[in-house]
Amino acid sequence: MYEVMIALLAGVIVGLLFSALKLPIPAPPVLSGVMGIVGVFLGGQLYQWILERFFSG
């Protein structure tokens, strides 16, 4: 949980800094960005599940 809070804090700081400097926020559109991250996570979990289920000996 500590890592999640640090990541959130870092994101907030970057968002504030970019907004203060009047730069575009360095993030994809909200929903597509979140879904992309979820997809990467699920793909990694699926890979581990396939390895354990079919290739563990």
C-alpha positions, 0 to 999 in steps of 0.5 A, spaced: 500 500 500 505 504 501 508 504 494 501 505 491 501 512 496 508 514 493 506 513 486 499 517 487 503 522 490 508 523 485 503 523 480 499 529 483 506 532 484 507 532 476 500 534 475 501 540 479 508 542 476 506 541 469 499 545 470 503 550 473 508 551 467 502 551 463 504 544 459 500 539 457 499 533 462 503 527 460 498 522 461 493 519 455 486 520 455 483 518 462 479 512 460 483 509 455 489 510 459 486 507 465 484 501 461 491 500 457 494 500 464 489 495 466 490 491 460 497 490 461 496 488 468 491 483 466 496 480 461 501 479 466 497 476 470 494 471 465 501 469 462 503 467 470 497 463 470 498 460 463 505 458 465 503 455 472 497 451 469 500 448 463 508 448 464 509 447 471 512 440 472 
